[in-house]
Amino acid sequence: MRDHRAAVAAPERHGAGRASRPRRYAMTPPTFFAVEYAINPWMDVTTPVDVELAHAQWEALRQTYRRLGHHVDVIEPVAGLPDMVYAANGGLIAGDVAIVARFRFAERAGESQAYAEWMSSLGHRPVTTRHVNEGQGDLLMIGETVLAGHGFRTDRRAHAEISAALRVPVVSLELVDPRFYHLDTALAVLDDRTIAFYPPAFSSAAQDRLRALFPDAIVVASADAYVLGLNVVSDGLHVVLPSAATGFAAQLRAAGFEPVGVELSELLKGGGSVKCCTLEVFP
C-alpha cells in the first residue's frame, strides 16, 4: 500500500518540526443519539441525553476540522442506530480498500451495512472480516503500520485478516481495563512516528511493545485518560482533543504540537469523544 500521505498538499510546518496536512474525515450527526442500552462502562441508561446539545457539540467539532483546513464528509444517520454517531467504529479505509466493521454487540450490527453502503458510494472496495473488528476504534494507522487493539471488542484473529487485506503489518495490543474498551480510548496517533498512551489500559506485554516501538511516546496521566483525553484526532500538528484533558494539552504543547480543545460532554455519555466521532479516510 502506498504512503497514504504522499499525494496531499505540502505540509504546514511549525516549531519542533511538526507539520499539518489536509485530511479527509467522515462524521455522522447524532440525530438519533441516545443511551438506550449499556455496552461499555461509560453508558448509564438512567442518565438523560440532551440531543440538541449533542448536535451542537458535534457541529462545533465538524467546524473545527473545517477551520483547520480539512474536508469533512457527512454520512446520513439511520433511525434505530443511536451509536452511529461514533463514525470511527464503522471501519478502516486505506486506498481503495475499506475494512467494514463487524460489531460485537447486536445493538450496533446494523451500522455495518450503513457504513459499507457509504464506503461503496465513494468507490472503495468493502472487505468484511470473518472475526469481530470495530474499525478505527481498534485499528489505528501510523505510517505504514496498523496498531490493533483486542481484549474487549475486536477479535485478535481479525488482525491477520486486516493485515492481508491492506498488505501492511499489524501490531496486536491487548487492552485490560474495561473503561478503555477500544484502542482509541487509550492511545493516540499524533503523527507518523509519535503516539501518546495510557499504560495501565494495556497488558504488560503490550506496554513493553509500545515502549520498544515508540521510546519517545507521551505517557498520559490518569486524570486525562479518565476524561477520554486520548480520544483525539491529529493532523500532525493540530491535536483536537477533549477540553477537559488539560494536562495532556500541556504535554502536547511541550512536544511542539498545537492542542485544540473541544467540548463533547453529551457524546461522552455514550463512551465516545473526538476520535470516536471521526472516521479518517486515508487516500
N, C-alpha and C positions, 0 to 999 in steps of 0.2 A: 504494500500500500504506500502511495506516495506521501511525502510530507504534507500533512493537512493544513499547514500554514504557508506553503510555498507560493500559492497563487493569489495571495491577498495583497492589499496595499502596503506601501512601505510603513514600517512602524514609527510611532511617535515616541521618541526617546527622551528620558528624563534622567534624574540622578540615579546613581548606583547601577547604571547600565540597563535599567528597566525600560521596557518598550511595550506599548499597546498596539494591537492590531484590530481593525474592524472585524467583528464576529457576527455570526448569524445565529439567532436564538429563536425558539418557538415557545409560546406560552398559551395556556388555556384559561380563559377567565373563570372566576369562581361563581358563575351564575347559579349553580345548583349545590354549592358548597354547604355542607352540614356535617355535624358529628353524630351520625346515626348508629354507629357501631364502634367498638374499641378493638383495634388490631395492633396497637402499639401503646406503650406506657404513657404517651402524651395525650391520648384521647380519653375524654370523660363525657359520656353521653348526657350527664346531668348539667353540664356547663353550656349555657346558651351561646349561640354564634350570631354575630351581627353581620349578615351577608352584605349589607350596604357598606359597612366599614371594611370588610374583607375585600370587596371590589375596589374601594378607594385605595387601599394599601397596595393591592395588586397593580392597579393602574399607575400608581406612583413608581413602582418598580419598573414597569414597562417604559415609562417616560424617562427614567434614569438611564436605562440602556440606550434609548434613542438619543438622549443628550450627550452620551459618551461616544456617539458615532456608530452604534451598532444597529443592525437590521433585526426586527422582531416580527416573525410570523405569528398570527393569532389563529389558534385551532378552535373550531366550533365545539363547545361543550355539549355533552349528551345528558339529558334528564335521567335521573336514577343512578348516576355515577358521581357521587359527591366528592370523591378524591381525585377526579380527573384534573383538577387544578394543579396537582403535583406532576407537571408535564415531564419532568426529568425521568420519572419511572417508566415512561412509555416505551423506551428503547434506547438504542445507541446507533447513531447514524455516522458513518465514516465513508466518504467517497460515494459509490453507488450502492453500497450495502447498508441495509437497515435491519439491525437486530431488533426484532419485535419482542416486547416484554411478554413473559408468561408468569402471571401473578400467582403468589402462593395462596392468597385468600380469595374465596369465591366472590366476595363483595366487590372486588376490583377486576374480576376476569373480563368483564365487558369492555374495559378500557383497551385491551389488546387489539380488538377489531377496529375500534375508532382510530387508534394511532396507526395501525397498519394501513388503513384506507388513506389517511393523510400522507403517510410516507410514500405510498404508491402514487398519489396525485402529484407529487414532486418529482417523480421519475426514479425513485430509489427502488432497489430490489429487496422486498421484505424477506427476512430469514427468520424462521421460527425454531427455537431450540426445543429439544425433547425435554430438557430439565428446566426447572424454575429459574428465571432470571428477571430481575426487576430494573432493567435498563440502567440509566446513569445514576440511579440511586446506589447501585453497587458496582458500576463499571465506569471508571474514570480514566480518560485518556491523558497520558503525559508523554509528549513527544510521540514516539512510535511504539509505545507500550500501553497496555491496559492494566491498571490496578483494579483488582476484582475482590470484592468483599463476599464473605459467606459466613454462615453461622445462624442467621435468623430468617433471611428471606431467600436470596439467591442460593441455589444448589451448587456446591463446588463442582459437580460434574458438568455443569453448563460452561464452566470456564474453558474447557478443552474445545467445546463446540464453537465458542466465540472466537478463540484463537484461530481455529481452522477457517472460519468464515471470513475473518478480517485479515488473516495471514500476518498477524502480529503476535509478539509474546504477551502472555498474560501472567501477572504476578498474583497469586492467591493469598489473601489476608483474612485471617479468622477474627471475627468480632465476638466479644464475650459478654458485653454489658447490654441488656435489652433496651436501655434508654437510647443506645446508639445502634439501632437495628439495621440501618443502611450505612454503607461506607461513607456516603457524602454527609453524614451527620458527625463523623469523627475524623475526617481527613479532607483537606482542601488542596487542590492543584492550583498553584499560583502562577507558574509558567512552565516551560518545557523541562526545567531542571529542579524546581523548587516546590516543596509541599509544606503544609503545616498539619499537625495531627495531635490527637489527644491519646497518649499511650495507654491509660487504663481501659480504653474501649477495646483493646486488642489483646490477643493471646501473647504470651511471652515470645513465642516463635515469630509471630507477625511483627512484634515490636523490634526484635533483632533484625528481621529482614528489612524493615523500613530504615532503621538506623544505618545498616550497611549500604543500602541503595542511596540514601539521602542524608549524608552525615551533617549537612547544613540545614536540616529541616527545622522549622519553627515549632517548638513544643508549646502547646496551648494549655492554660491552667483550667481547673475545674469550673471556676466562675464563668468563664467564657463558653466552655463546652456545654454547660448546663442550660444555656440560652440558645443552643444550636448555633453558636458563633462560628463554627467551622463549615456551616452550610452556606458557602459563598460561591460567587461567580467572579472570575478574574479574567481580564483581557491581557494580562502580562504586566500591567502597570496599575490600573484601577482595580480595586478589590471591593465588590459590592457585598456587604455583609450586614447581619442584624445590628441595629444601632446599639443594642444592649451590650454587645461584646466589646466594651471599651478597652479592656486590657489587650485583647488581640489586635485591636486597631492600633494601639501604641506600638506593639511589636512589628506590625506591618510597616508603619512609618519608619521605624528604626532600620528596617531592612530595605528601604528605598521604594516601597510600594505606596500607593495613594488610596487609603481606605475611604469608602463611600458608604456611610451608614443609612439604612432604610428601616422603617418600622413595619413589621409583619406580624403583629401580636395576634390578630384574629386567625391567621393561617397557621400559626404555631399551635393552635388548639387541636389541629389535626395531625400534628407531628411533623410539620414541614416549615421551611423558611425559604431563603433566597434561591439556593440551588434547586431545591425540590420543585420550585415553580418554574424552572428554566431548563429546557432541553437545548443543548448546544448542537448545532448541525455542523459537522466537520466536512469541509469540501474534499 
